Amino acid sequence: MKVLVAHNAYQQRGGEDVVAEAEAGLLRAHGHEVLLYTRHNDELAQMGRLEAAAGTLWSRRTAREVRALIAEQRPDVVHVHNSFPLISPSMHAAAHDAGVPVVQTLHNFRLLCPQAMLLREGRVCEDCVGRAPLPGVRHGCYRGSRAQSGVLAGMLVLHRALGTWQTKVSRYIALNAFCREVGAPIVLKSFSSVWKVFFNEDHPLQAFRDAVCRARYRDAGDDYLFGTEPNRFLAHRAELLEEGRTALSVADGEGRNSVWLAEQGLDVTAIEISAVAVEKARRLAAGRKMDVRFVQADMLAPGWPPAELHDAFDWVVGIFIQFVGPEWRERQFEVMKQLTRPGGRILLQGYTPKQHEYRTGGPSAIENLYTRETLQDAFADWVIEELVEYEEDIAEGSGHRGRSALIGLVARKPG
């Protein structure tokens, strides 16, 4: 998937700048191509007041550059963070006119309030909510300037009248429920809160990631992105699997591994975050007349796994689940350990850092890949029955194909 991330950087680096950069890194780590369109408020020092004011209302430069960028690169989606003051809402119009869906993150209340934070003189103020933002001009709410507040108010009024916020944006990402509830009834009739859980509680990018995950499998059409045959490292341990009765496949994708596990006579549960992938997995299972318990869930969500799944499985299988970096890998492995019964086993297959020489699959972020030391440290409190690094040619759909640098683990939980 190709994502165009747009952000107007502040003169003093802040949280929005960090989020925009983090999103780009996260998407790249998941194997997606990221294009950046950025402008920086340092440009304002070289602009006259009238030029800056006009650009805040509608930046011809942004519209021209974004149209050219979209025509050349053809992104699948545009994600806008801050567009004030240099990028302007002409960004949204240019993308919409080119037929590219726009996602807008609401980092603050700029679409409702010239001051952006619903505050005035240290107190909560909603005088401009649900009406023309004239109180904000009268009080000079933006930087204590009536003139600058007037420009901001003009931008808000103009684009409400043009329907920019209602018709040029496909989805909004709200940082919390209050943002959703305050914003939705006022200016955004099609406002859709996508405030969910993303790795850590209340992270604003959950739904955007969900959309990325859906697109990854949807873009494969009727084909299966990683094929329909099981992972080879897993399949070669069929005899060992006979020692268990229950199995869980985490981040199962389109079902190739969970369905195969069911064919080995195991009682199988599979979890996967993408609804598109789960539906394809169900079709695969039905076609092979296999019963698999498919669950759409995020294994890294707070409170997961539920108590009834603790110590529930003889086998917990993770095949190419390297979609998180070291900071979340510990949590990922801990979840898998919680799911495994005493005496049960975890089976992992992943790429080693040498995979970046082959580029035949796997994440672009090298820190996501496994080394022998990584897995030895992670399972130091378990009995490591097998830990092997090797290279071989693999053919797993279009997603994994060619010479690959691999590592496999089988570890048994004490007890």
Long-range contacts (C-beta under 8 A, 24 or more apart in sequence): 1-32, 1-33, 1-76, 1-77, 1-212, 1-215, 1-216, 1-219, 2-32, 2-33, 2-34, 2-35, 2-73, 2-74, 2-75, 2-76, 3-27, 3-32, 3-33, 3-34, 3-35, 3-75, 3-76, 3-77, 3-78, 3-79, 3-212, 4-34, 4-35, 4-36, 4-37, 4-69, 4-70, 4-73, 4-75, 4-77, 4-78, 4-79, 4-95, 4-100, 5-34, 5-35, 5-36, 5-37, 5-78, 5-79, 5-81, 6-36, 6-37, 6-38, 6-66, 6-78, 6-79, 6-80, 6-81, 6-83, 6-87, 6-91, 7-36, 7-37, 7-38, 7-80, 7-81, 7-82, 7-87, 8-38, 8-39, 8-40, 8-41, 8-81, 8-82, 8-83, 8-84, 8-85, 8-86, 8-87, 9-38, 9-39, 9-40, 9-41, 9-82, 10-41, 10-82, 11-40, 11-41, 11-42, 15-107, 16-81, 16-82, 16-107, 19-81, 19-105, 19-107, 19-204, 19-205, 20-81, 20-82, 23-79, 23-81, 23-205, 23-208, 25-365, 26-205, 26-209, 27-212, 28-364, 28-365, 29-323, 29-325, 29-363, 29-364, 29-365, 29-368, 30-212, 30-323, 30-363, 31-362, 31-363, 31-364, 32-212, 35-69, 35-73, 35-75, 37-65, 37-66, 37-69, 37-87, 37-91, 39-86, 39-87, 40-86, 41-85, 41-86, 43-86, 44-85, 44-86, 52-85, 53-151, 55-85, 55-86, 55-88, 56-84, 56-85, 56-86, 56-88, 56-151, 56-152, 56-154, 56-155, 57-88, 57-151, 57-154, 57-155, 57-158, 58-88, 58-89, 58-90, 58-158, 59-86, 59-87, 59-88, 59-90, 59-91, 60-90, 62-86, 62-87, 62-88, 62-90, 62-91, 62-94, 63-90, 63-91, 63-93, 63-94, 66-90, 66-91, 66-94, 66-95, 67-94, 67-97, 67-98, 70-94, 70-95, 70-98, 70-100, 71-98, 75-100, 76-100, 76-215, 77-101, 77-102, 77-103, 77-211, 77-215, 78-102, 78-103, 79-103, 79-104, 79-105, 79-208, 80-104, 80-105, 81-105, 81-107, 82-107, 84-110, 84-152, 84-155, 85-151, 88-155, 89-155, 89-159, 89-164, 89-168, 92-164, 92-168, 92-169, 93-164, 93-168, 95-168, 96-167, 96-168, 96-169, 101-170, 101-171, 102-168, 102-169, 102-170, 102-171, 103-169, 103-170, 103-171, 103-172, 103-173, 103-208, 103-211, 104-169, 104-171, 104-172, 104-173, 105-172, 105-173, 105-175, 105-204, 105-205, 106-172, 106-173, 106-174, 106-175, 106-179, 106-183, 107-175, 109-179, 109-182, 109-183, 111-156, 111-165, 111-183, 111-187, 111-188, 112-156, 112-182, 112-183, 112-186, 112-187, 113-141, 114-141, 114-142, 114-149, 114-152, 114-153, 114-156, 115-141, 115-142, 118-182, 126-182, 129-182, 129-186, 130-185, 130-186, 132-157, 133-157, 160-187, 166-190, 171-207, 171-211, 173-204, 173-205, 173-207, 173-208, 174-204, 175-202, 175-204, 176-202, 197-298, 197-301, 197-302, 199-300, 199-324, 199-328, 200-302, 201-302, 210-273, 210-274, 213-273, 213-274, 213-276, 213-277, 214-274, 214-275, 214-276, 216-274, 217-253, 217-254, 217-274, 217-276, 217-277, 217-280, 218-276, 220-397, 220-398, 223-397, 223-398, 224-254, 224-256, 224-280, 224-284, 224-397, 225-253, 225-254, 225-397, 225-398, 225-399, 226-253, 226-254, 226-256, 226-320, 226-396, 226-397, 226-399, 226-400, 227-256, 227-395, 227-396, 227-397, 228-254, 228-255, 228-256, 228-259, 228-284, 228-397, 229-256, 229-260, 229-396, 230-256, 230-257, 230-260, 230-261, 231-256, 231-257, 231-319, 231-320, 231-349, 231-396, 232-392, 232-394, 233-319, 233-347, 233-349, 233-406, 233-408, 234-260, 234-261, 234-317, 234-319, 234-347, 234-349, 235-260, 237-347, 237-410, 238-264, 240-345, 240-410, 241-266, 241-315, 243-314, 244-313, 244-314, 244-315, 244-344, 244-345, 245-314, 246-312, 246-313, 246-314, 246-315, 247-313, 247-314, 247-315, 247-316, 247-317, 248-309, 248-312, 248-313, 248-315, 248-316, 248-317, 248-339, 249-317, 249-318, 249-319, 250-299, 250-316, 250-317, 250-318, 250-321, 250-335, 250-336, 250-339, 251-299, 251-318, 251-319, 251-321, 251-323, 252-277, 252-281, 252-294, 253-277, 253-281, 254-280, 254-281, 254-284, 255-280, 255-281, 255-282, 255-284, 255-285, 255-292, 255-294, 256-284, 256-396, 257-317, 257-319, 258-285, 258-292, 258-294, 259-284, 259-285, 259-288, 259-290, 259-292, 261-315, 261-317, 262-290, 262-291, 262-292, 263-288, 263-290, 266-314, 266-315, 268-292, 268-293, 269-293, 269-294, 269-295, 269-313, 270-294, 270-295, 271-295, 271-296, 271-297, 271-299, 272-296, 272-297, 273-297, 273-298, 273-299, 299-332, 299-335, 300-324, 300-328, 300-331, 300-332, 300-335, 304-335, 305-335, 305-338, 305-339, 309-338, 309-339, 310-338, 310-339, 311-338, 311-339, 311-340, 311-341, 311-342, 312-339, 312-341, 313-339, 313-340, 313-341, 313-344, 314-340, 314-341, 314-343, 314-344, 314-345, 315-340, 315-344, 315-345, 315-346, 315-347, 316-340, 316-344, 316-345, 316-346, 316-347, 317-346, 317-347, 317-348, 318-346, 318-347, 318-348, 318-349, 319-348, 319-349, 320-349, 320-350, 320-351, 320-361, 320-362, 320-400, 321-348, 321-350, 322-350, 322-351, 322-362, 322-363, 322-368, 322-369, 322-370, 323-363, 323-368, 324-368, 325-365, 325-367, 325-368, 326-367, 329-368, 329-374, 329-378, 330-378, 333-378, 333-379, 337-382, 337-413, 340-413, 341-413, 341-415, 342-413, 342-414, 342-415, 343-412, 343-413, 343-415, 344-412, 344-413, 345-385, 345-410, 345-411, 345-412, 345-413, 346-379, 346-382, 346-409, 346-410, 346-411, 346-413, 347-408, 347-409, 347-410, 348-375, 348-407, 348-408, 348-409, 349-406, 349-407, 349-408, 349-409, 350-406, 350-407, 351-404, 351-405, 351-406, 351-407, 352-389, 352-405, 352-406, 352-407, 353-405, 354-391, 354-405, 355-404, 355-405, 355-406, 357-405, 358-402, 358-403, 358-404, 358-405, 360-394, 360-400, 360-401, 360-402, 360-403, 360-404, 361-394, 361-396, 361-399, 361-400, 361-401, 361-402, 361-404, 362-400, 362-404, 370-407, 371-407, 372-407, 375-407, 375-409, 379-409, 379-411, 381-414, 382-411, 382-412, 382-413, 382-414, 383-411, 383-412, 383-414, 384-409, 384-410, 384-411, 385-410, 385-411, 385-412, 386-410
